[in-house]
Amino acid sequence: MPGARHVSSLTMGTARATDAGMMLTLFQVALGGAIGACLRFGVVLAMPRLPGPGLPLGVLSVNVLGSFLMGAVMILSVQRGFEHLNPFLMIGILGGFTTFSTFSLEAFLLFERGRILAAGTYVGLNVVLSLTALALGVWLARGLST
C-alpha cells in the first residue's frame, strides 16, 4: 500500500513473519526439521534395545550425539562465519534429530511398567551423557580454532 509504514512485531524488533527473509528462515527450519526427524527415525530403527533393562538405545544415542553436535556447531558456526546456517542446522536438523518428548515417553513407559530402576537409569544416562557430550563438542570445537 503506498504510504503504508512497516509495523514491527512486538516480539521481533525489525522482522515480521511476512517478510521474505523470515519466510526463508522458516523454510530452512522446516526443511532441517524434516531431515533431522528422518535421521532420528533411521537411528531409532537401527538401534537395538538392551536385553534385560530394555533401555531405548536409539533415543539415548540421538540425544547424546545431537548434544555433541549442537555444542560443536554452536562454536564452529561463529568461528567459521556460518551463523546464517544455524536456523537450518541447529534448530532444524539437530532440533528434529534430538527429542525430549520421545525421551519423556520412553522414561514414563519404563516407569509405568514397573521398571523403576531402568527408568531412573535411562533418565540419568540421557541427562548426564547429553550434557557431557555437549560440553565435549564445545571443548573440541574450541580446540579446532587454536
C-alpha positions, 0 to 999 in steps of 0.5 A: 500500500503506498504510504503504508509504514512497516509495523514491527512485531512486538516480539521481533524488533525489525522482522515480521513473519511476512517478510521474505527473509523470515519466510526463508528462515522458516523454510530452512527450519522446516526443511532441517526439521524434516531431515533431522526427524528422518535421521532420528527415525533411521537411528531409532530403527537401527538401534537395538534395545538392551536385553534385560533393562530394555533401555531405548538405545536409539533415543539415548544415542540421538540425544547424546550425539545431537548434544555433541553436535549442537555444542560443536556447531554452536562454536564452529558456526561463529568461528567459521562465519556460518551463523546464517546456517544455524536456523537450518542446522541447529534448530532444524536438523539437530532440533528434529534429530534430538527429542525430549518428548520421545525421551519423556515417553520412553522414561514414563513407559519404563516407569509405568511398567514397573521398571523403576530402576531402568527408568531412573537409569535411562533418565540419568544416562540421557541427562548426564551423557547429553550434557557431557557430550555437549560440553565435549563438542564445545571443548573440541570445537574450541580446540579446532580454532587454536 
